[in-house]
Amino acid sequence: MSTGLQQFLAFAQTARRSSFAEAARDLGSSPSTIAKSVARLEEGLGVKLFHRTTRRVTLTPDGERLFKRCERVLAEVEDLQAEAAGARAQPTGTLRIDVPITYGRRFVLPLLAQLVREHPTLQLDVRLQDSYSDIVRDGLDLAIRVGTLRDSTLIAKRIDSQQLIVVASPDYLALHGTPSRIEEVSAHAAVLFRQPSSGRNRPWQLRQGRRQVELHPEPRAMVNDGEGMVAAAVGGLGLAQIPDYMARDELACGQLVEVLPACRPAPMPVSAVMPSSRLMPPRVRLALDALQALRDRAR
């Protein structure tokens, strides 16, 4: 590996670990060697990349910008190395994946944990968030996206579907009645999902006959987390539209009841997406194959 690339690798691993010592252990080097490599990189670029203390290092604004670009470039280098080693080689390296919070916890993380048990050379960098990352800029291998995809530059593989349902607590319905038609929703309190990516409330999607209907209920509560919405509905704050799997346990034990079941919208696709310009190293192919098997699981 060239001296210049070694410097960028030393910088990127130090940024991930916030420590020269931990970066050195990861790279099989010494802390002084890593620190010198970073210092030479700073000198060559003419910028300060880290704030240094006796215990840890933190990125400067210039360092933050460089790190985002480094992640992308080093991911490409890993891909090229994996391609050269053969498409069916042992999965190695770090799988960087972005996943919605609740879906990730319930389905994706158990699946990835199994892959690591089967392939000990594989490492994970899992980012649980309901806002969307820039896959290319952030150097991600994969991201899980729900709904229609807007970015045509990405490759998408459908792995699952998500059914939205409207629920409420029995106590709320006993006090306010159970709506039997879409037109009755406006008379009820609503718990809405505030989308982290935009800060806007997600409109409800329902079906009326053969038509898809979009509603914008007046909120009593706005929550930016799916499990938080379930808790709000259980607490009697109103009607909430959520993915069915999030309320599976609450529906089974009677804490929540589905309303307007005949008005369920069409299921939303769940896709694994990746940059179209990237090669597919073995770790990504392995994860993608496992994720596509989600469709065959009884949940």
C-alpha positions as CSV (number, residue, x, y, z in Angstrom):
1,M,0.0,0.0,0.0
2,S,1.4,3.4,-0.9
3,T,2.6,5.8,1.7
4,G,-0.1,8.3,0.8
5,L,-2.9,5.8,1.1
6,Q,-1.4,4.5,4.4
7,Q,-1.7,8.1,5.8
8,F,-5.3,8.3,4.8
9,L,-6.0,4.9,6.3
10,A,-4.3,5.9,9.6
11,F,-6.4,9.1,9.6
12,A,-9.7,7.4,8.9
13,Q,-9.2,4.7,11.5
14,T,-8.2,7.3,14.1
15,A,-11.3,9.2,13.3
16,R,-13.5,6.1,13.8
17,R,-11.8,5.3,17.1
18,S,-11.1,8.8,18.4
19,S,-7.7,7.3,19.6
20,F,-4.3,6.8,18.1
21,A,-3.8,3.8,20.3
22,E,-7.0,2.0,19.3
23,A,-6.4,2.8,15.6
24,A,-2.9,1.4,16.0
25,R,-4.3,-1.9,17.4
26,D,-6.7,-2.2,14.6
27,L,-4.0,-1.6,11.9
28,G,-1.3,-3.7,13.6
29,S,1.0,-0.7,14.1
30,S,2.2,1.5,17.0
31,P,0.5,4.6,18.3
32,S,3.5,6.7,17.4
33,T,3.5,5.5,13.8
34,I,-0.2,6.3,13.4
35,A,0.3,9.7,15.0
36,K,3.2,10.5,12.7
37,S,1.3,9.4,9.6
38,V,-1.6,11.7,10.5
39,A,0.8,14.5,11.3
40,R,2.5,14.1,7.8
41,L,-1.0,14.1,6.2
42,E,-1.9,17.3,8.0
43,E,1.4,18.9,6.9
44,G,0.9,17.8,3.3
45,L,-2.7,19.1,3.2
46,G,-1.9,22.3,5.2
47,V,-4.9,21.8,7.6
48,K,-5.4,20.6,11.2
49,L,-7.5,17.4,11.1
50,F,-7.7,16.6,14.9
51,H,-8.0,18.4,18.2
52,R,-5.7,16.4,20.5
53,T,-5.9,15.8,24.2
54,T,-4.1,13.4,26.5
55,R,-7.0,10.9,26.3
56,R,-8.6,11.3,22.9
57,V,-8.6,13.0,19.6
58,T,-11.6,14.6,17.9
59,L,-12.1,15.8,14.4
60,T,-11.9,19.5,13.4
61,P,-14.4,20.8,10.8
62,D,-11.7,20.2,8.1
63,G,-11.2,16.7,9.5
64,E,-15.0,16.0,9.4
65,R,-15.1,16.9,5.7
66,L,-12.1,14.8,4.9
67,F,-13.3,11.9,6.8
68,K,-16.6,11.7,4.9
69,R,-14.7,11.6,1.6
70,C,-12.2,9.1,3.0
71,E,-14.9,6.7,4.0
72,R,-16.2,6.7,0.4
73,V,-12.7,6.2,-1.2
74,L,-11.5,3.5,1.3
75,A,-14.8,1.6,0.8
76,E,-14.0,1.6,-3.0
77,V,-10.5,0.3,-2.2
78,E,-11.9,-2.5,-0.1
79,D,-14.3,-3.4,-2.9
80,L,-11.4,-3.6,-5.5
81,Q,-9.4,-5.8,-3.1
82,A,-12.4,-8.1,-2.6
83,E,-13.0,-8.3,-6.4
84,A,-9.4,-9.1,-7.0
85,A,-9.6,-11.9,-4.4
86,G,-12.5,-13.5,-6.2
87,A,-16.3,-13.0,-6.0
88,R,-16.7,-16.1,-3.9
89,A,-14.0,-15.3,-1.4
90,Q,-14.6,-15.4,2.4
91,P,-16.6,-12.4,3.4
92,T,-14.3,-10.0,5.2
93,G,-14.1,-6.3,6.1
94,T,-16.7,-4.0,7.6
95,L,-20.3,-4.1,6.4
96,R,-21.6,-0.6,6.6
97,I,-25.4,-0.5,6.6
98,D,-28.1,2.1,7.4
99,V,-31.4,0.7,8.7
100,P,-34.7,2.2,10.1
101,I,-34.7,1.9,13.9
102,T,-37.5,-0.5,14.7
103,Y,-37.2,-2.6,11.6
104,G,-33.4,-2.8,12.2
105,R,-33.8,-3.9,15.8
106,R,-36.5,-6.5,15.2
107,F,-35.3,-8.1,11.9
108,V,-32.0,-6.9,10.5
109,L,-29.7,-7.0,13.5
110,P,-30.6,-10.6,14.5
111,L,-29.9,-11.6,10.9
112,L,-26.6,-9.7,10.8
113,A,-25.6,-11.2,14.2
114,Q,-26.1,-14.7,12.7
115,L,-23.9,-13.8,9.7
116,V,-21.0,-12.7,11.9
117,R,-21.3,-15.9,13.9
118,E,-21.0,-17.8,10.7
119,H,-18.2,-15.5,9.3
120,P,-16.0,-14.3,12.1
121,T,-13.8,-12.2,9.8
122,L,-16.9,-10.0,9.1
123,Q,-17.4,-6.7,11.1
124,L,-20.5,-4.5,11.3
125,D,-21.1,-0.8,11.3
126,V,-24.9,-0.6,11.7
127,R,-26.5,2.9,11.8
128,L,-30.0,2.8,13.2
129,Q,-32.0,5.9,12.2
130,D,-35.3,6.8,10.6
131,S,-33.7,9.7,8.6
132,Y,-32.0,9.0,5.3
133,S,-28.3,9.0,4.9
134,D,-26.5,9.8,1.7
135,I,-25.3,6.3,0.8
136,V,-22.4,7.4,-1.5
137,R,-21.2,10.3,0.6
138,D,-21.2,8.3,3.8
139,G,-19.5,5.3,2.3
140,L,-22.3,2.9,3.0
141,D,-22.5,-0.6,1.5
142,L,-26.3,-1.0,1.9
143,A,-29.3,0.9,3.2
144,I,-32.8,-0.3,4.0
145,R,-35.5,1.9,2.6
146,V,-39.3,1.7,3.0
147,G,-41.6,2.9,0.3
148,T,-41.1,4.2,-3.2
149,L,-37.4,5.1,-4.0
150,R,-36.7,8.6,-5.2
151,D,-33.0,8.2,-6.1
152,S,-32.7,6.5,-9.5
153,T,-28.9,6.4,-9.2
154,L,-29.2,3.5,-6.7
155,I,-29.6,-0.2,-7.2
156,A,-32.6,-1.6,-5.3
157,K,-33.4,-5.1,-4.4
158,R,-36.8,-5.7,-2.8
159,I,-36.5,-7.7,0.5
160,D,-39.8,-7.4,2.2
161,S,-43.1,-5.4,2.4
162,Q,-44.6,-3.3,5.2
163,Q,-48.4,-3.1,5.9
164,L,-49.7,0.0,7.5
165,I,-52.6,-0.3,9.9
166,V,-54.7,2.1,12.0
167,V,-54.8,1.2,15.7
168,A,-56.2,2.6,19.0
169,S,-56.5,1.5,22.6
170,P,-59.8,-0.1,23.8
171,D,-60.1,2.7,26.4
172,Y,-59.9,5.4,23.8
173,L,-62.5,3.7,21.6
174,A,-64.8,3.2,24.6
175,L,-64.8,6.9,25.2
176,H,-64.8,8.2,21.6
177,G,-66.3,5.4,19.5
178,T,-64.9,3.3,16.8
179,P,-64.7,4.9,13.3
180,S,-66.3,2.7,10.6
181,R,-65.6,5.0,7.6
182,I,-62.7,7.2,6.5
183,E,-64.9,10.3,6.8
184,E,-65.2,9.7,10.6
185,V,-61.4,9.9,11.2
186,S,-61.5,13.8,11.3
187,A,-63.6,13.6,14.5
188,H,-60.9,11.7,16.3
189,A,-57.6,12.6,18.0
190,A,-54.6,11.3,16.1
191,V,-51.0,10.4,16.8
192,L,-48.8,11.3,13.8
193,F,-45.3,10.3,12.8
194,R,-43.0,13.2,12.5
195,Q,-40.5,12.3,9.8
196,P,-36.9,12.9,11.0
197,S,-35.6,13.6,7.5
198,S,-38.1,16.5,6.8
199,G,-39.6,17.4,10.2
200,R,-43.0,17.0,8.6
201,N,-45.9,14.8,9.7
202,R,-46.3,11.7,7.6
203,P,-49.8,11.7,6.0
204,W,-52.0,8.6,6.4
205,Q,-52.4,6.4,3.4
206,L,-55.8,4.5,3.2
207,R,-57.8,2.8,0.6
208,Q,-61.4,3.7,-0.2
209,G,-62.8,1.1,-2.7
210,R,-60.2,1.1,-5.4
211,R,-58.8,4.6,-4.6
212,Q,-55.8,5.4,-2.5
213,V,-56.7,8.2,-0.1
214,E,-54.2,10.5,1.7
215,L,-55.3,12.0,5.0
216,H,-53.7,14.8,7.1
217,P,-55.4,14.3,10.5
218,E,-55.1,17.1,13.1
219,P,-52.5,15.7,15.6
220,R,-53.0,15.4,19.3
221,A,-49.4,14.1,19.5
222,M,-46.5,14.0,17.1
223,V,-43.8,11.3,17.6
224,N,-40.6,10.7,15.6
225,D,-40.2,7.0,16.6
226,G,-42.4,4.1,15.7
227,E,-42.2,2.4,19.0
228,G,-43.0,5.7,20.6
229,M,-46.1,5.9,18.5
230,V,-47.2,2.5,19.7
231,A,-46.7,3.6,23.3
232,A,-48.7,6.8,22.7
233,A,-51.6,4.8,21.2
234,V,-51.6,2.3,24.1
235,G,-51.7,5.4,26.4
236,G,-55.0,6.4,24.8
237,L,-53.8,9.5,22.9
238,G,-55.8,8.6,19.8
239,L,-55.7,6.8,16.5
240,A,-52.3,6.0,15.1
241,Q,-51.2,4.6,11.7
242,I,-48.2,2.3,12.1
243,P,-46.5,-0.7,10.5
244,D,-48.3,-3.9,11.6
245,Y,-45.2,-5.6,13.0
246,M,-44.6,-2.8,15.5
247,A,-47.9,-3.4,17.3
248,R,-47.9,-7.2,16.9
249,D,-47.6,-7.9,20.7
250,E,-49.9,-5.1,21.7
251,L,-52.6,-6.4,19.3
252,A,-52.2,-9.9,20.6
253,C,-52.7,-9.0,24.2
254,G,-55.5,-6.6,23.6
255,Q,-53.7,-3.3,24.5
256,L,-54.5,-2.1,20.9
257,V,-57.3,-2.8,18.4
258,E,-57.1,-2.3,14.7
259,V,-59.7,0.0,13.3
260,L,-60.8,0.5,9.6
261,P,-59.2,-2.9,8.6
262,A,-61.1,-2.7,5.2
263,C,-59.2,0.5,4.4
264,R,-55.7,-0.8,4.7
265,P,-53.5,0.7,2.0
266,A,-51.5,-1.5,-0.4
267,P,-48.3,-2.9,1.3
268,M,-45.2,-0.7,1.0
269,P,-42.0,-2.2,-0.5
270,V,-39.0,-2.6,1.7
271,S,-35.8,-2.5,-0.3
272,A,-32.1,-2.9,0.1
273,V,-30.3,-0.2,-1.9
274,M,-26.7,0.3,-2.8
275,P,-24.6,2.6,-5.0
276,S,-24.8,1.6,-8.7
277,S,-21.2,2.5,-9.3
278,R,-19.8,0.2,-6.6
279,L,-18.5,-3.4,-7.1
280,M,-20.2,-5.9,-4.9
281,P,-17.7,-7.5,-2.5
282,P,-18.5,-10.9,-0.8
283,R,-19.7,-9.2,2.4
284,V,-22.4,-7.2,0.6
285,R,-23.5,-10.2,-1.5
286,L,-23.8,-12.3,1.7
287,A,-25.9,-9.7,3.4
288,L,-28.1,-9.1,0.4
289,D,-28.8,-12.8,0.0
290,A,-29.7,-13.0,3.7
291,L,-31.9,-9.9,3.6
292,Q,-33.8,-11.2,0.5
293,A,-34.7,-14.3,2.5
294,L,-36.8,-12.0,4.8
295,R,-39.6,-12.2,2.4
296,D,-40.0,-15.9,3.1
297,R,-40.1,-15.5,6.8
298,A,-43.4,-15.8,8.7
299,R,-43.5,-12.8,11.0
